Structure formats: structure tokens, C-alpha cells
Amino acid sequence: MVTSAEVNSPPGRTLDRSPAGAGDPSVAIGRPRHAVAGEVGDHPEVAVGEGPPEAAARFRVERAARMLRETQEEPALIAASAGFCDQSHMIRTFRRVLGRLPSAVRADQPYTRGVGP
């Protein structure tokens, strides 16, 4: 028999009230099973200190910074490879995330790729 909670729930979000889930805290409080396990996904900024847009920007900046330090590629090509719309977007994001320009990051470490000991 289908309960009203199951009919009114979105697909895949039915309440588990079976004996197999008796030890699950989500069942005891009548919440969908994924709600307890998925709370980090619902509020990542609480769990890791930054939301998805901030994390994406940080990942792009880290990738671009590594490429700036390790290659002599043009900044516009690095921006595109790292996922930025264009070079000016990369510059604005570097300023916001690092407080520095990409040129300053490139100057941190000289080009050493291909130079062995």
C-alpha cells in the first residue's frame, strides 16, 4: 500500500519505514533517508567554509597559478585551460581570491620545466 507521504514525495525521496532501516536515525525522525546523509550537500558552506561558487573559483585559480608557475604559456591560453571565460575574468578572480595579479604569481617561481639537476 502506498502512503500519502510516498505519493507527495519527489521521485527517489520516499520515507523508509521498513524494519531494515530501524537503526537509521532518519527513519526514527521520519525524514527521507538521504536527508541526514546528504546534509553536507545541502549546506556545503557550513561543512567546509565555502560554497560551491567559491570552491569552483578557488580550484580554477589554483590550476591557473600552477600553470603560470610551471609553463611559459600565454596568460590568455592558461585562462581558457583553467576554465575562465577570458583573461580579464582570470585577473578579476585572482584579485578576489588571492589579492594578487596573475603576473605576480608567475614571478613567484622562475620557469624551470625541462631543466634538470
N, C-alpha and C positions, 0 to 999 in steps of 0.2 A: 504494500500500500504506500502511496506517495503522500508525504505530509505537505502542509501548506508552506513550511519553511523551504522544502526542496523545490516546490513549484515557483516560489518567489525569488529563489537564489539564482544568480547568474550561472551559466554553464561551468562545471568544474568546481563550484563553491558550495556543494551540499554539506549539510551538517552530518558528521559521523557520530551516530549514537549506537553503534554496534558494540557488542561485548569485547571485540578485539581492540577497540580503542579506549577501553575503560580506564587505562592508566594515563591516557593522554590528557594534559591539563586543558587543552582546547575543548575537549568533549565535556569535561566537568563544568566548564563555564558556558557551554552552549555556543561557542564560536566556531566558525569554519576551521578545519584542521590547519590549513595553511596560514591562518591569521597570526597564530603565535609564532610559527617558524618563519614567517615572512615579514615580521615587523621591521627588521633592519632594512628590507627592500622598500618598505613604505616610508621610512624616515631615515635615509642614509646619513643625512647631515648630523643627526644625533649620534649615530653609531661611530662615524669616522671623522666628524668635524667639518665636513664639506659636502655640499650637494652634488648631484651629477654634473651640472654645468661647470662648476668649479673644478671638479675632478678631471673632466674632459679637457679643460683649458690647461690644467697642470700637466697632464700627460702629453699634450701637444707641445707645450713649452719644453718639457724635459727631452722629448725626442729631438726637437729643433736645436736645443742647446748642445746636445751630444753631437749632432751633425755639424753644427757650427765649429765645434772644437776639433772634430776628427777629420773633417774634409775641407777642401777649398771650393766646394760648390758655391754657386751664386746664391745669395740670400733668397731671391725670388723662387728658385728651384727648391731650396730647403723648406721654405714656407709651404709650397704646394705639397711636398713629400710628407711633411709633418701634419697635414690636414687643415692648414689655414686657407682662407679664401684667397688671400694675396699677401704680398709682403707687408703692406701697411697694417693689415689685420694682425700679422705676427708681431709687428713692432708695438702696437697698442696692447696686445695681450702680454708681451714680455714686460712692458712697463707696469701693467696692472698686477701681474703675478710675482715678478721678481724685483720690480722697481728699477730695472736696468734696461738698456738697449741691447739688441742682439749683437751689435758691433762690440760692445764691452764684454759680452760673454765670449765672443770669438777671440778677443785679445787675451782672455784669461790663460789660455794654453796654446802654445805655438803648434802649428801644423807638424805632426810627427808621423803620419801614416806612411808606411813603407820605409821608414828609417829604422834600421835595426841596431842592436848594440855592437 
